[in-house]
Amino acid sequence: MAIEKKVLVRVSGVVLLVCLFLGAWAFWWEPKSLRVSTDVLSIPKWPQSCHNLTVAVLSDLHVGSPFNGLENLEKIVSTTMQLKPDLILLPGDFVIQGVLGGRFVPPEDAAKVLSALSAPLGVFAVLGNHDWWLDGDRVTRALEENDIPVLEDRAVHISKSGCEFYLVGVGDFWEAPHDIDKALSAVPPFSASILFTHNPDIFPKVPESVTLTIAGHTHGGQVYFPGIGRPVVPSQYGESYAIGHVIEGNKQLFVSSGVGTSILPVRFLVPPEITLISLHSTRMLNRE
């Protein structure tokens, strides 16, 4: 009996240490980390003249969530600039509401830090559900006063050094009109286009004419258990659009897991990330 008791105590101690380690990982080490995730997408409809174009995606910044204040935002901006992307996209959720341990940071303060971002093809934003829950007009004003255009259901023509395409911003699936037809109305038929929006649940309604859709919102579920999956994904499609590159028929989607946290300040095997996407034309690759 004494031996069994000793074994039980040792096993309990090991279990406790493992729990403490995993708790520290999920609630401290990983949420305060930052990585650059580099993804290469080979896209059949992407123009050869834009082969190897790089897009930095800074999604779900949630400035004010734990370990994610203005100082960390400055680090994110600095790291992004070191990557020298051709285009920078900010797919919404700049602010927080109610995340445990968080502290509200005014969008004006965050936008001022983001104003240091620059790229040859520009820096553009759309709003997320948290931005609308605060005040969509206020967040839009903060960004645009710092020279970051907000593309809510509208498109702009991008052209530089022979590379041409349309950048299409679509409003949030939950809180904004998200009028895809209106957003695409200025895009000529057969033109290359990147559509970016906050919530990937809009993807089934995106027409095949769109070359690539980019979104955020899901945070990759914030928690991933190998062999089990992602217990919570804020999507009506479950894990289908939780993270990464998704191909459905002739349509392509990329979902960034983003930077901040929402509701609970936890990340486990879904680290905060700056997403750098390199767009390759399959026609160009076939020629090589």
C-alpha positions in Angstrom: 0.0 0.0 0.0 2.8 2.4 0.8 4.4 1.8 -2.6 1.1 2.4 -4.4 0.6 5.6 -2.4 4.1 6.8 -3.5 3.3 6.0 -7.1 0.0 7.8 -6.9 1.7 10.9 -5.4 4.4 10.9 -8.2 1.8 10.4 -10.9 -0.3 13.3 -9.4 2.8 15.4 -9.3 3.6 14.7 -12.9 0.0 15.5 -14.0 0.1 18.7 -12.0 3.4 19.8 -13.7 2.0 19.0 -17.1 -1.1 21.0 -16.4 0.9 23.9 -15.2 3.2 23.7 -18.3 0.2 23.6 -20.7 -1.5 26.4 -18.9 1.6 28.6 -19.1 1.9 27.7 -22.7 -1.7 28.5 -23.6 -2.3 31.6 -21.5 1.2 33.2 -21.5 3.9 31.9 -23.7 2.0 31.4 -27.0 -0.3 34.5 -26.8 2.7 36.7 -26.2 4.7 35.2 -29.1 4.7 36.4 -32.7 5.7 34.5 -35.8 5.8 35.2 -39.5 3.9 32.6 -41.5 5.0 32.5 -45.2 2.6 30.8 -47.6 3.0 30.3 -51.3 -0.2 30.0 -53.3 -0.2 28.8 -56.9 -3.3 30.3 -58.5 -4.4 29.4 -62.1 -6.1 32.7 -62.7 -3.4 34.9 -61.3 -1.7 37.0 -64.0 1.9 36.2 -65.1 2.7 40.0 -64.8 2.0 39.7 -61.0 3.9 36.5 -60.4 5.5 36.3 -57.0 3.6 39.3 -55.6 3.7 39.4 -51.8 0.8 40.3 -49.6 1.2 40.9 -45.8 -2.0 40.2 -43.9 -2.4 41.6 -40.4 -5.7 40.3 -39.2 -7.6 40.5 -35.9 -5.1 42.8 -34.3 -7.4 43.2 -31.3 -5.2 45.9 -29.8 -5.6 45.8 -26.0 -5.9 42.1 -25.6 -3.4 40.6 -23.2 0.3 40.9 -24.3 -1.0 42.9 -27.3 -0.9 46.6 -26.5 0.5 49.4 -28.5 4.1 48.3 -27.9 3.4 45.0 -29.4 1.6 46.7 -32.3 4.8 48.7 -33.0 6.7 45.4 -33.1 4.2 44.0 -35.6 4.5 47.1 -37.8 8.3 47.0 -37.6 8.4 43.3 -38.5 6.0 43.7 -41.4 8.1 46.5 -42.8 11.2 44.3 -42.7 9.4 41.8 -44.9 9.0 44.4 -47.6 5.6 43.2 -48.9 4.1 44.6 -52.1 0.7 45.0 -50.5 -0.5 45.1 -46.9 -4.1 44.1 -46.0 -5.8 44.7 -42.6 -8.9 42.5 -42.5 -10.6 44.1 -39.5 -11.1 43.7 -35.7 -8.7 46.5 -34.6 -10.3 46.8 -31.1 -11.6 44.5 -28.3 -14.7 44.1 -26.2 -14.5 42.2 -22.9 -11.6 39.9 -23.4 -10.4 38.6 -20.0 -7.4 40.5 -18.8 -7.6 43.0 -21.7 -7.6 46.8 -21.7 -9.5 48.9 -24.3 -7.2 50.8 -26.6 -8.9 53.6 -28.6 -8.8 53.0 -32.4 -7.3 56.4 -32.8 -4.2 55.3 -30.9 -3.9 52.0 -32.8 -4.4 53.8 -36.2 -1.6 56.2 -35.4 0.9 53.3 -34.9 -0.5 51.6 -38.1 0.2 54.7 -40.1 3.9 53.7 -40.2 3.0 50.9 -42.5 3.7 51.4 -46.2 4.0 49.2 -49.3 4.5 49.8 -53.0 0.9 48.8 -53.8 -0.6 50.4 -50.7 -2.1 49.6 -47.3 -5.9 48.9 -47.1 -8.4 47.9 -44.5 -11.9 46.5 -43.9 -13.8 46.5 -40.6 -14.6 43.5 -38.5 -17.5 42.7 -36.2 -15.7 44.1 -33.1 -15.1 47.4 -34.9 -18.8 47.7 -35.7 -19.7 46.8 -32.1 -17.7 49.7 -31.0 -18.5 52.3 -33.7 -17.8 51.5 -37.3 -17.7 55.1 -38.4 -15.3 56.0 -35.6 -12.9 53.2 -36.6 -13.1 54.1 -40.3 -12.4 57.7 -39.5 -9.4 56.8 -37.3 -7.9 54.7 -40.1 -8.5 57.1 -42.9 -7.2 60.1 -41.0 -3.9 58.1 -40.9 -3.9 57.4 -44.6 -5.3 53.9 -44.5 -8.2 53.6 -46.9 -11.2 51.5 -45.7 -12.8 49.5 -48.5 -16.3 48.7 -47.4 -18.1 47.2 -50.4 -15.9 48.9 -53.0 -12.9 48.2 -55.2 -9.8 50.0 -56.3 -7.6 49.3 -59.3 -4.0 48.4 -58.5 -1.4 48.9 -61.2 2.4 49.0 -61.0 5.2 47.9 -63.3 2.9 46.0 -65.6 1.1 44.2 -62.8 -2.7 45.0 -62.7 -5.5 43.7 -60.6 -8.5 44.9 -58.6 -8.5 44.9 -54.8 -12.1 44.4 -53.5 -13.1 45.1 -49.9 -16.3 43.6 -48.6 -18.0 44.5 -45.4 -18.2 42.1 -42.4 -20.6 39.1 -42.8 -22.2 39.6 -39.4 -22.4 43.4 -38.9 -22.1 45.2 -42.3 -24.2 45.1 -45.5 -21.5 42.9 -47.2 -22.8 43.7 -50.7 -20.6 41.6 -52.9 -22.3 42.7 -56.1 -21.8 46.4 -55.2 -18.2 45.8 -54.4 -17.5 44.0 -57.7 -19.5 46.4 -59.8 -16.4 48.4 -60.8 -14.4 45.3 -61.7 -14.4 44.6 -65.5 -15.1 41.0 -66.6 -12.2 38.6 -66.7 -10.0 41.0 -64.6 -7.8 39.5 -61.9 -9.0 40.4 -58.4 -8.2 39.9 -54.7 -11.3 40.2 -52.5 -10.6 40.7 -48.8 -13.1 40.7 -46.0 -13.2 40.0 -42.2 -15.4 36.9 -41.9 -14.7 33.9 -44.2 -18.3 32.8 -44.0 -18.9 35.0 -47.0 -16.9 32.7 -49.2 -19.7 30.5 -50.5 -21.3 33.6 -52.0 -18.2 34.9 -53.7 -18.4 34.3 -57.4 -15.8 32.2 -59.3 -14.7 35.4 -61.2 -12.8 36.4 -58.0 -9.2 35.2 -58.2 -8.6 35.0 -54.5 -10.4 35.7 -51.3 -8.6 36.7 -48.1 -10.2 36.7 -44.6 -9.5 36.5 -40.9 -12.0 36.5 -37.9 -11.6 32.8 -36.9 -8.2 33.2 -35.1 -7.7 29.6 -36.3 -10.0 28.6 -33.4 -7.3 29.9 -31.0 -6.9 26.4 -29.7 -6.0 23.3 -31.7 -5.6 19.7 -30.4 -3.8 17.3 -32.7 -6.0 14.5 -33.7 -9.1 16.2 -32.2 -9.3 19.6 -34.0 -10.4 23.1 -33.0 -13.1 23.0 -30.3 -14.4 26.5 -31.0 -14.5 28.2 -34.4 -16.8 31.3 -34.8 -18.1 30.1 -38.1 -21.4 28.5 -39.3 -19.2 26.1 -41.4 -17.3 24.7 -38.4 -13.6 24.1 -39.2 -14.0 24.3 -43.0 -12.8 27.9 -43.1 -10.9 28.0 -39.8 -7.4 28.6 -41.1 -5.1 28.5 -44.1 -5.6 27.8 -47.8 -9.0 26.5 -48.9 -9.9 25.4 -52.4 -13.5 24.8 -53.4 -14.0 24.0 -57.1 -12.6 27.0 -59.0 -12.5 29.3 -56.0 -9.6 29.9 -53.6 -9.7 31.3 -50.0 -6.9 32.1 -47.5 -7.8 32.6 -43.8 -5.2 34.2 -41.5 -5.2 33.1 -37.9 -4.4 36.7 -36.9 -2.6 38.3 -34.0 -4.9 39.0 -31.0 -7.3 37.1 -28.9 -11.0 37.4 -28.1 -13.2 36.4 -25.2 -10.4 34.2 -23.6 -6.7 35.2 -23.8 -5.7 31.8 -24.9 -3.8 30.3 -27.9 -2.6 26.7 -28.1 -0.8 25.5 -31.2 -2.3 28.5 -33.1 0.3 31.2 -32.5 -0.2 34.9 -33.3 1.1 35.5 -36.8 1.8 38.0 -39.5 0.8 36.2 -42.6 2.9 36.7 -45.7 1.4 35.3 -48.9 3.4 34.9 -52.1 1.1 34.7 -55.1 2.4 32.6 -57.9 0.9 32.3 -61.4 0.6 28.7 -62.4 1.0 29.8 -66.0 4.3 31.3 -65.2 5.3 28.1 -63.2 4.3 26.0 -66.2 6.6 28.0 -68.4 9.5 27.5 -66.0 
